């Protein structure tokens, strides 16, 4: 009879589990649930892109005759200076390896950008977005 709880067998099982985890980490789809859970734990609730647009637009006060909306652009092309503390938060998100895309979302009336942009990031391999930072201009 073979004892599956012997120290040698447990070491082999641990090595196999570590190897499987290493393989899984190289396959983006296999780590999706873990990325989503980690992103939510570290950066707060995750949203669809439409929910982000709605949340950003709702930061503007209602005005009769004006439509509240939001526009996004890649962070790499955002022309306005981003505060240092916001850049550090962005860099933390980049270094986490959880996100595949970063954008700056700005509230607008029609197409006229207003103040108070947000940095948002898409969890890699998903359609869920996290709010990385918000700031006042």
N, C-alpha and C positions, 0 to 999 in steps of 0.2 A: 504494500500500500504506500502511496506517495503522499507525503505531508506537505500540503500547499502553504502551511504557515511556518515552515522552517526559515531561519534567517537567510539562507542562500536563495531560497525561492522568493522571499519578500524583496531582497535586493534586486533580483531579476525583474520582478513586477514593477518596482520603483523605476528601474532603468527603462523599462518598456513604456511606462507612463510618461517619463520625462522625454523620451524620444518621440512619442506620439504628440506631446504638447509642442515640441520643437517643429515637427512636421506641420501641425495645425497652424502654428504661428506664421508659416510661410504661405499659407493658403488664405487669402483675404476673406473669402466667404465663410470659412470655418471659424473665424474669430469675430464675426459680425456681432453676435449677441454679446460677447464680452466687451467689445468696443462700445456698443450702445449702453450697456449697464455702467461701464466705467465713466463714460462721458456724462451720463445723467448724475452719477454720484459726485463727480468732481465739478461739473459746470452747471448743474441744475437741470430743470426740466427740458426735455427735447420737444421740438415742434415741427410741424410741416412748414414748408416755405411759405405757404399761404397764411398760416397762423402767425408767422414772423411778420409778414407784410401788415397784417391786421394789427398786431401789437405795436409795431413801429408807428403806423398811421394814427393809432389811438392816443399817442403821446401829444398830438396837436389838439388844441382846443377847437371845438366846433365853431364854424363861422357860416353864417347864412350865405348861400351861393358858392361856397367853396367845397371841393371834394378833397377829403384827406386820403392820402395814399402814401406809398413808399417806393423808393427806387434803390436798386443795388448796383454795385460795381465791384470789380475785383480789388482787393486791398492793395495789390501791387500798383494799380493806376490811380488810387485815391490821391487827389492833389493837395488836400488841406493837411496841415501839420497835425499829427496824432500825438496827444500827450504821452510823456515818457511812461507813466504808470500803466497806461493802456497798451503801449507797445510791449511792456514786460509781460502783461497778462496774455497778449497775443503770442508772444514767444513761448510762454509756458504751454499754451495750447498746441503750438507747432511741435514743440519738443515731446509732447505726450504721444505723438504718432497716431492719435485717434481720428484726426480729421483729414479730409481729402481736399477741401475747398474752403477758402476764406473770402468773405465779402464784407463790404461796408454798406449798411442799410441806412438810408436817410429819409426822415419823414418829409412829405411834400404836400403842398396844396396844388392840385393839378400836377404840373411837372416842375414847379418852382421849389427847389430844395430849401428846407428850413434848417434849424439848428438841431443839435443833439443826435449825432450819428451813433450807430451801433456796429460793433464787429460781430458777425455771425459766422458759424462754421458748420459745414456738413460733415456728419460722421461718415467716414470712408465706407463706401459700399452700401450706404443706406440713403433714404430720403428724409432723414431726421436731422434737424438743425439745433445747435446750441447757441445761446447768447453768450459770447465771450466777454464783452465789455460794452458799456455805454458811457458817453461823456457829453459834457456841455461845451459848446464852442463859444 
